[in-house]
Amino acid sequence: MTTTDLRTKSSDLVNSLKKGATISLIHRSRVIGEIRPKTEAKPFTKEDIMKLRKIVADLNLPKTSYKKREEIYRKHMMDKYGKYLP
């Protein structure tokens, strides 16, 4: 489909996308891109959530509380900007 066809044959484009077709976009006799139909995201299942929890547990990330994070951030900002920090 050419860039001119985008303006003149938009209904054909919509119908093709609804059928699941992928269309090549042509500009000045060169393919410059593809137009693909949007894929629907599937909802998470319990198995997906359990896999994600296992991955997080395996990473063994450090457990830092919000209060501790705030202290670390404040210290860094004081070192960077000095006593004029609000």
Backbone bond lengths (Angstrom), bond angles and torsions (degrees), N, CA, C in turn:
res aa  C-N    CA-C-N  psi(-1)  N-CA   C-N-CA  omega(-1)  CA-C   N-CA-C  phi
1 M - - - 1.443 - - 1.526 107.64 -
2 T 1.302 116.82 133.87 1.462 120.93 -179.94 1.521 109.92 -88.33
3 T 1.330 115.26 167.84 1.464 119.15 179.13 1.524 111.03 -65.18
4 T 1.313 117.95 -30.26 1.473 121.02 175.84 1.519 110.32 -67.19
5 D 1.330 116.90 -38.91 1.463 120.87 178.77 1.525 112.09 -63.98
6 L 1.314 117.01 -25.03 1.462 119.40 177.33 1.523 110.37 -60.61
7 R 1.317 116.35 -37.68 1.473 120.27 179.53 1.522 111.95 -78.97
8 T 1.318 116.74 -39.56 1.466 119.51 -170.94 1.524 114.27 -92.37
9 K 1.323 117.92 -25.17 1.468 120.74 -175.99 1.530 111.82 -125.16
10 S 1.328 115.39 44.14 1.464 118.54 -177.38 1.524 111.85 -65.86
11 S 1.325 118.37 -32.77 1.467 119.73 179.35 1.531 110.74 -66.31
12 D 1.342 117.26 -36.13 1.471 119.94 175.61 1.525 110.83 -64.23
13 L 1.322 115.35 -39.20 1.461 120.27 178.62 1.522 110.61 -62.44
14 V 1.320 116.46 -46.22 1.473 120.89 -179.93 1.527 110.47 -61.46
15 N 1.315 116.86 -44.86 1.476 119.95 179.45 1.522 111.60 -62.07
16 S 1.325 117.39 -41.44 1.467 120.81 178.78 1.521 111.10 -63.83
17 L 1.327 116.22 -41.78 1.465 119.66 179.40 1.523 111.36 -65.92
18 K 1.319 117.11 -37.87 1.469 120.34 177.66 1.524 111.51 -62.77
19 K 1.327 116.23 -31.31 1.468 120.70 178.53 1.525 111.94 -79.87
20 G 1.348 117.06 -9.36 1.458 120.70 177.84 1.514 114.33 96.06
21 A 1.316 117.58 12.21 1.468 120.82 -177.78 1.531 110.83 -80.01
22 T 1.326 115.66 150.40 1.452 122.49 173.27 1.523 107.75 -105.37
23 I 1.332 116.14 129.86 1.462 121.20 -174.42 1.520 109.45 -113.48
24 S 1.335 116.34 133.80 1.462 121.45 175.55 1.522 108.46 -84.55
25 L 1.325 116.49 135.31 1.458 122.35 178.93 1.528 108.49 -98.09
26 I 1.327 116.46 123.22 1.463 122.53 -174.90 1.524 109.00 -112.10
27 H 1.335 116.42 131.19 1.465 122.42 176.21 1.523 107.88 -135.51
28 R 1.328 115.66 122.16 1.459 122.27 -178.71 1.532 111.89 53.47
29 S 1.300 115.41 48.44 1.474 124.45 176.47 1.517 114.30 65.46
30 R 1.315 117.06 18.46 1.473 120.55 177.20 1.517 109.22 -128.07
31 V 1.314 115.69 139.92 1.465 120.56 175.10 1.520 107.13 -75.47
32 I 1.337 115.96 120.37 1.461 119.61 -178.10 1.521 112.90 -110.39
33 G 1.322 117.06 -7.82 1.454 118.18 179.24 1.512 112.27 179.89
34 E 1.332 113.46 -177.85 1.461 121.43 178.70 1.519 109.13 -128.02
35 I 1.303 115.22 144.93 1.458 121.26 173.28 1.520 105.88 -113.94
36 R 1.343 115.28 117.95 1.467 121.03 -177.54 1.523 110.03 -119.47
37 P 1.324 117.29 150.61 1.466 118.73 176.11 1.529 110.25 -70.08
38 K 1.294 115.16 148.69 1.451 120.70 179.12 1.524 109.57 -71.14
39 T 1.330 116.25 135.98 1.460 120.02 177.57 1.523 108.84 -94.41
40 E 1.290 115.58 140.58 1.456 120.98 179.58 1.523 110.21 -79.26
41 A 1.307 116.37 133.39 1.459 120.91 178.27 1.523 109.10 -77.50
42 K 1.319 115.90 133.77 1.459 118.79 179.11 1.528 109.09 -83.47
43 P 1.320 118.11 144.99 1.457 120.48 -179.69 1.531 110.61 -70.51
44 F 1.329 115.52 154.18 1.460 120.59 178.13 1.518 110.12 -68.71
45 T 1.318 115.06 142.18 1.458 120.83 174.97 1.521 108.64 -105.10
46 K 1.312 116.37 170.80 1.462 120.36 178.87 1.526 110.86 -61.63
47 E 1.325 116.17 -35.26 1.467 120.31 179.44 1.527 110.31 -64.93
48 D 1.340 117.04 -41.14 1.463 120.92 177.97 1.521 111.07 -61.72
49 I 1.322 115.94 -42.89 1.458 120.43 -179.33 1.522 110.33 -65.87
50 M 1.329 117.03 -40.87 1.468 119.88 178.98 1.526 110.90 -65.09
51 K 1.344 117.55 -39.48 1.469 120.75 177.06 1.522 110.70 -61.82
52 L 1.325 116.09 -43.38 1.457 120.82 179.72 1.527 111.32 -63.29
53 R 1.326 116.93 -43.02 1.472 120.26 177.56 1.531 111.02 -61.70
54 K 1.333 117.30 -39.32 1.461 120.91 179.44 1.528 110.39 -65.71
55 I 1.337 116.71 -41.32 1.469 120.30 178.44 1.522 110.23 -62.26
56 V 1.323 117.28 -43.12 1.462 121.05 179.70 1.523 110.24 -64.14
57 A 1.314 116.58 -41.17 1.466 120.10 179.20 1.530 110.61 -65.56
58 D 1.334 117.34 -38.61 1.464 121.33 179.23 1.526 112.12 -67.29
59 L 1.333 117.17 -29.56 1.466 119.96 178.92 1.526 112.15 -66.58
60 N 1.332 115.43 -29.10 1.463 121.36 177.15 1.532 110.54 54.38
61 L 1.314 115.87 51.79 1.457 121.02 179.83 1.522 110.46 -70.59
62 P 1.339 116.67 152.03 1.469 118.56 178.77 1.525 110.69 -66.21
63 K 1.307 115.10 139.49 1.461 120.54 -179.94 1.526 108.07 -93.03
64 T 1.330 116.11 108.70 1.454 121.46 180.00 1.518 108.32 -118.47
65 S 1.322 116.60 128.21 1.463 119.96 179.77 1.524 109.50 -75.62
66 Y 1.324 115.00 163.89 1.459 119.86 178.99 1.529 110.91 -62.76
67 K 1.314 116.79 -36.52 1.468 120.80 179.62 1.529 110.21 -64.63
68 K 1.331 116.91 -44.22 1.461 121.19 179.46 1.530 110.56 -65.48
69 R 1.344 116.24 -40.33 1.463 119.70 176.95 1.515 110.82 -59.90
70 E 1.326 116.94 -43.43 1.460 121.64 179.06 1.524 110.54 -60.88
71 E 1.323 118.05 -41.95 1.470 121.34 178.81 1.525 110.68 -63.34
72 I 1.306 117.19 -44.85 1.473 121.20 179.99 1.527 109.84 -63.11
73 Y 1.329 116.65 -43.81 1.463 121.37 -179.54 1.526 110.53 -63.71
74 R 1.325 116.75 -46.24 1.464 121.19 179.90 1.519 111.00 -60.03
75 K 1.342 116.81 -44.14 1.459 120.65 179.66 1.526 110.37 -61.46
76 H 1.327 116.82 -44.18 1.462 120.86 178.80 1.528 110.87 -61.54
77 M 1.334 117.15 -44.74 1.459 120.53 -179.65 1.533 111.61 -65.72
78 M 1.335 117.39 -36.51 1.472 120.15 177.41 1.523 110.06 -66.23
79 D 1.335 117.39 -40.75 1.462 120.63 177.72 1.520 110.85 -63.98
80 K 1.339 116.28 -37.10 1.461 120.22 -176.14 1.522 112.48 -79.60
81 Y 1.364 118.27 -42.77 1.458 121.19 -172.28 1.535 114.34 -112.47
82 G 1.317 117.81 -12.24 1.459 119.66 176.61 1.522 113.41 86.56
83 K 1.341 114.64 -163.13 1.460 120.93 -172.49 1.530 113.74 -72.88
84 Y 1.303 119.52 -9.05 1.459 121.40 -177.50 1.525 112.95 -87.06
85 L 1.297 116.10 14.70 1.461 121.71 177.62 1.527 108.63 -71.91
86 P 1.338 118.75 130.94 1.478 120.08 -179.82 1.506 112.17 -68.98
